Amino acid sequence: MNDIVKRSSARSIKRTTNTSTDLPAIVASAGPGAKFAYEEFVYGKLRNASTRKNYRHAVKRFLQFCEQRQCELTQIMPRDVGEYLDQMPLAPATKKLHLAALRHFFDVLVNRHAVLLNPAASVRGPRLQVIEGKTPEIGIKQARRLLRSIGDEDIVALRDRAIIAILIYTAVRVSAVSGLRLTDFFDAGDQYCLRFREKGGKARQIPCRHDVQRFILDYLDRAGVTDGKSPLFRTTVRRTKELTDRGMVSGDIARMMKRRCRRIHLSLQFSPHSFRVTTITDLLEQGVPLEDVQQLAGHADPRTTRLYDRRRREVTRNIVERISV
């Protein structure tokens, strides 16, 4: 019985210590209501790990700014938020992310009656109009060249070829590919399909082309993966070309692509996301309706799909080439 009490006390002390180190001083001094609201915001409201990391960083940075001004949590005004954004040497998109985090954070504080009003609600963010995304597009010929350069001489080549083919012919994000399990590749009766889990908790099922299906089956036949819950694509033990039980993460796939691009002298600026740009642009050039391409890309808003459209760049190139200077 005493051992149970000691373990419980140890866990309580450890939890208190972790909470105290994570809690900003300005929040701790504002009372239990503010402390509850902060932990609710970070650990309860933000379910996506990446969003939690970015929003917590943004809120902590702003609260440190307020602490330097010797401003209490209940005294923060829209002027403080505006001046904080003005002095940040960051891009407009990053400033908008910080402002969104502060609005969300203070909304929780208002709901928990820790502050009276949301000081970030009336603050306008910087103007930002994105017409075209920044991701470099890998050309159709370059993508074909990259895919054809990967043979079938060993398990690593079979794995890499299957991954590149999935990125090209499904237009999914690299995180969705790295999260695939063996059970996510299945026979639906008339065709093989892949089941992807993407950001925002979205689950999507995309049919496999016949060549993608063959690439994956060739890889599985050599890999000997049988456990349905195991990762579909696994890492290797250094350069032994022996698969481990650990699944590849997004960074592993990005490094694999850089290595493959280097071998055939393609630009190292290309990333797995470049295939997403290429596929979306290619389908739009063929006259596929925007809503169908949007559905394949998994975008909630067609404006997001248009950011991947590089057809306007070709028009611009044609125009500037006609300048007779």
Secondary structure as UniProt FT lines:
FT   HELIX           2..22
FT   HELIX           25..28
FT   TURN            29..30
FT   HELIX           32..39
FT   HELIX           40..45
FT   HELIX           49..68
FT   TURN            69..70
FT   HELIX           73..75
FT   HELIX           78..86
FT   HELIX           92..111
FT   TURN            112..113
FT   TURN            119..122
FT   HELIX           140..148
FT   HELIX           155..170
FT   HELIX           174..178
FT   HELIX           182..184
FT   STRAND          185..187
FT   STRAND          192..198
FT   HELIX           199..201
FT   STRAND          202..207
FT   HELIX           210..223
FT   TURN            228..229
FT   STRAND          234..236
FT   TURN            238..239
FT   STRAND          243..247
FT   HELIX           250..263
FT   TURN            264..265
FT   TURN            268..269
FT   HELIX           272..285
FT   TURN            286..287
FT   HELIX           290..297
FT   HELIX           302..306
FT   TURN            307..308
FT   HELIX           311..321
//
